[in-house]
Amino acid sequence: MYNKITPEILVELKNITGDEFVFCDEESINLHSSDETEDLKFPPEVIVKPSSAEEISKIFKIANKYNIPVTPRGGGTGLSGGALAVCGGICLSMVRFNKIINIDTKNFQATVQPGVITQTFQEETEKLGLFYPPDPASRGSSHLGGNLAECSGGPRAVKYGVTKDYVLGLEAVLPTGEIINTGGKVLKNVTGYNLTQLIIGSEGTLAVITKINFRLIPLPKCKKVILASFNALEDATDAVAKIFQKGITPSAIEFMEKAAVKAAEERLGKKFPNSQAEAQLFIEVDGNYPELLDKDIEMIAEAVEEFKVIDMVLAEDEQKVQDVWSLRRGIGEAVKSISAYKEEDTVVPRANMTKLIRGVKDISAKYGITTICYGHSGDGNIHVNILKDKLDDKSWHLNLDKAIREIFELTVSLDGMISGEHGIGYTQKSYLPIALSDSELELMRRIKKTFDPNNILNPQKIF
Ligand SMILES: Cc1cc2nc3c(=O)[nH]c(=O)nc-3n(C[C@H](O)[C@H](O)[C@H](O)COP(=O)(O)OP(=O)(O)OC[C@H]3O[C@@H](n4cnc5c(N)ncnc54)[C@H](O)[C@@H]3O)c2cc1C
């Protein structure tokens, strides 16, 4: 369907970026063949590292002329295979777009390039007393551009929202080569369709983001964390809705079942408090006045006590709060290191979470598979890791797809969606019709065709 990269095309690409930013050696190809999605490998034919929107525009002109697919790549931490070059062609690495152009402390805004590492941006804003809340656990290596493409969330979404809520405007290159500017630097804007929000979450299939205008908020001055442990999964998930009913919005409420905590302890060589408990809630509150946070903590303790809580541990000083967060952030990688796996990213209204987790455990028992659940329970976003563990190859291949379908059907029946923050990408596309109607899918296909008539940008993703 697509043409292969020829020596002539390589010369044209090198003329755009310079020889030193075009790579075809085995090591580079290997490095860019996979992301963090299972054990999938799709080698691109060439990796190109441009440094400006104009260079990307020229690369697209070549891609259209020769019918070559282009796959944008950020930090390569994606969990739905979005950065995989499944049709070969050009891997468009955004690593050289790594500048924070400006942090505007008067307007609480920042203009950055998309290849900036998420954590670097968070830390630079915090030095100026500003706060960029989106906080994926992969923040040490994910790019802001990848975060926009996936509309990343993370634990603080429950109080502060997700990536899209902090983007005011973009510069982006369309697959047809035009450079566009969407939105701007204003907090309100009803000037035409909202192209900014259409591109955010489009998983690198509509345009390549080359500059981002963010809005920021003041950095809360203090945080406290309470770890509550329970004897039953249901007690932990039921307690979540109760906390909100008390009128408190924590800055994070993370749910972890025992197997997730144990995996993190083992991998990190550290102890989690009460790790024998069936489930834990990690609840963070933040604000400017410690005494008000104490009040919140009291109310949270009252709420969770209604649910047979075994123990509550309070972390108040900065170091203890960081320790608990580092364990929580380690869970994803720890669980994935147990065996072959498939990670699902279900999201339901939070009061339906208990039904989701119970249903997932029933489906696991029916198919003899192991599931480990953890995630952002404040917004009902539960990551269901399905592990091969000791299951034989035949049963794994026979039952996996059926089990996932049932989990997704259950999720949708609970008013949920099949991905909250990891995207559909390559791995979830066959399940999309469970969540979206034919008309909805057709409209999305037409939008894709309008942006990318020759289907050269990140083909084989989402649909
Ligand atoms: C251990 C671990 C923990 C994680 N925790 C979280 C979490 O808490 N919350 C969460 O939301 N996600 C999480 N993720 C998933 C992942 O980190 C996010 O999806 C992240 O946003 C991907 O960013 P990236 O730069 O690595 O993108 P990549 O994986 O490189 O690419 C992801 C998608 O973005 C596209 N893309 C990249 N850059 C651009 C650009 N400039 N313009 C257009 N498209 C682009 C790619 O084509 C691809 O489709 C986690 C992943 C891991 C491995």
The ligand as an SDF file (V2000), in Angstrom:
LIG
                    3D

 53 58  0  0  0  0  0  0  0  0999 V2000
    5.1800    3.4520   33.4870 C   0  0  0  0  0  0  0  0  0  0  0  0
    4.1600    4.2570   32.7330 C   0  0  0  0  0  0  0  0  0  0  0  0
    3.2420    5.0190   33.4340 C   0  0  0  0  0  0  0  0  0  0  0  0
    2.3020    5.7830   32.7570 C   0  0  0  0  0  0  0  0  0  0  0  0
    1.4210    6.5390   33.4760 N   0  0  0  0  0  0  0  0  0  0  0  0
    0.5050    7.2930   32.8370 C   0  0  0  0  0  0  0  0  0  0  0  0
   -0.4200    8.0920   33.5900 C   0  0  0  0  0  0  0  0  0  0  0  0
   -0.3770    8.1360   34.8170 O   0  0  0  0  0  0  0  0  0  0  0  0
   -1.3090    8.8180   32.8930 N   0  0  0  0  0  0  0  0  0  0  0  0
   -1.3570    8.8160   31.5200 C   0  0  0  0  0  0  0  0  0  0  0  0
   -2.1920    9.5060   30.9510 O   0  0  0  0  0  0  0  0  0  0  0  0
   -0.5000    8.0490   30.7990 N   0  0  0  0  0  0  0  0  0  0  0  0
    0.4240    7.3050   31.4070 C   0  0  0  0  0  0  0  0  0  0  0  0
    1.2980    6.5310   30.6830 N   0  0  0  0  0  0  0  0  0  0  0  0
    1.1730    6.4830   29.2070 C   0  0  0  0  0  0  0  0  0  0  0  0
    2.1200    7.4280   28.4370 C   0  0  0  0  0  0  0  0  0  0  0  0
    3.2180    7.7940   29.2050 O   0  0  0  0  0  0  0  0  0  0  0  0
    1.3680    8.6640   27.9610 C   0  0  0  0  0  0  0  0  0  0  0  0
    0.4200    8.2760   26.9870 O   0  0  0  0  0  0  0  0  0  0  0  0
    2.2520    9.7660   27.3880 C   0  0  0  0  0  0  0  0  0  0  0  0
    1.4680   10.9030   27.1420 O   0  0  0  0  0  0  0  0  0  0  0  0
    2.9750    9.3870   26.1110 C   0  0  0  0  0  0  0  0  0  0  0  0
    3.9050   10.4150   25.8420 O   0  0  0  0  0  0  0  0  0  0  0  0
    5.1980   10.1190   24.9410 P   0  0  0  0  0  0  0  0  0  0  0  0
    5.9000   11.4000   24.7350 O   0  0  0  0  0  0  0  0  0  0  0  0
    5.9650    9.0130   25.4970 O   0  0  0  0  0  0  0  0  0  0  0  0
    4.4800    9.7130   23.5820 O   0  0  0  0  0  0  0  0  0  0  0  0
    4.8090    8.5460   22.5620 P   0  0  0  0  0  0  0  0  0  0  0  0
    4.6000    7.2170   23.1800 O   0  0  0  0  0  0  0  0  0  0  0  0
    6.1000    8.7870   21.8990 O   0  0  0  0  0  0  0  0  0  0  0  0
    3.6330    8.8010   21.5160 O   0  0  0  0  0  0  0  0  0  0  0  0
    2.2880    8.7200   21.9040 C   0  0  0  0  0  0  0  0  0  0  0  0
    1.4140    9.2680   20.7640 C   0  0  0  0  0  0  0  0  0  0  0  0
    1.6600   10.6500   20.6130 O   0  0  0  0  0  0  0  0  0  0  0  0
    1.9890   10.9540   19.2640 C   0  0  0  0  0  0  0  0  0  0  0  0
    2.8820   12.1080   19.3230 N   0  0  0  0  0  0  0  0  0  0  0  0
    4.0430   12.2480   20.0340 C   0  0  0  0  0  0  0  0  0  0  0  0
    4.5220   13.4870   19.8880 N   0  0  0  0  0  0  0  0  0  0  0  0
    3.6690   14.1570   19.0540 C   0  0  0  0  0  0  0  0  0  0  0  0
    3.6190   15.4750   18.5250 C   0  0  0  0  0  0  0  0  0  0  0  0
    4.5430   16.3890   18.8050 N   0  0  0  0  0  0  0  0  0  0  0  0
    2.5800   15.7860   17.7120 N   0  0  0  0  0  0  0  0  0  0  0  0
    1.6140   14.8960   17.4200 C   0  0  0  0  0  0  0  0  0  0  0  0
    1.6190   13.6400   17.8970 N   0  0  0  0  0  0  0  0  0  0  0  0
    2.6190   13.2800   18.7100 C   0  0  0  0  0  0  0  0  0  0  0  0
    2.5920    9.6740   18.7140 C   0  0  0  0  0  0  0  0  0  0  0  0
    2.4460    9.5900   17.3250 O   0  0  0  0  0  0  0  0  0  0  0  0
    1.7370    8.6400   19.4200 C   0  0  0  0  0  0  0  0  0  0  0  0
    0.5360    8.4400   18.7210 O   0  0  0  0  0  0  0  0  0  0  0  0
    2.2600    5.7560   31.3350 C   0  0  0  0  0  0  0  0  0  0  0  0
    3.2020    4.9900   30.6370 C   0  0  0  0  0  0  0  0  0  0  0  0
    4.1360    4.2400   31.3200 C   0  0  0  0  0  0  0  0  0  0  0  0
    5.1210    3.4340   30.5440 C   0  0  0  0  0  0  0  0  0  0  0  0
  1  2  1  0
  2  3  1  0
  2 52  2  0
  3  4  2  0
  4  5  1  0
  4 50  1  0
  5  6  2  0
  6  7  1  0
  6 13  1  0
  7  8  2  0
  7  9  1  0
  9 10  1  0
 10 11  2  0
 10 12  1  0
 12 13  2  0
 13 14  1  0
 14 15  1  0
 14 50  1  0
 15 16  1  0
 16 17  1  0
 16 18  1  0
 18 19  1  0
 18 20  1  0
 20 21  1  0
 20 22  1  0
 22 23  1  0
 23 24  1  0
 24 25  2  0
 24 26  1  0
 24 27  1  0
 27 28  1  0
 28 29  2  0
 28 30  1  0
 28 31  1  0
 31 32  1  0
 32 33  1  0
 33 34  1  0
 33 48  1  0
 34 35  1  0
 35 36  1  0
 35 46  1  0
 36 37  1  0
 36 45  1  0
 37 38  2  0
 38 39  1  0
 39 40  1  0
 39 45  2  0
 40 41  1  0
 40 42  2  0
 42 43  1  0
 43 44  2  0
 44 45  1  0
 46 47  1  0
 46 48  1  0
 48 49  1  0
 50 51  2  0
 51 52  1  0
 52 53  1  0
M  END
$$$$
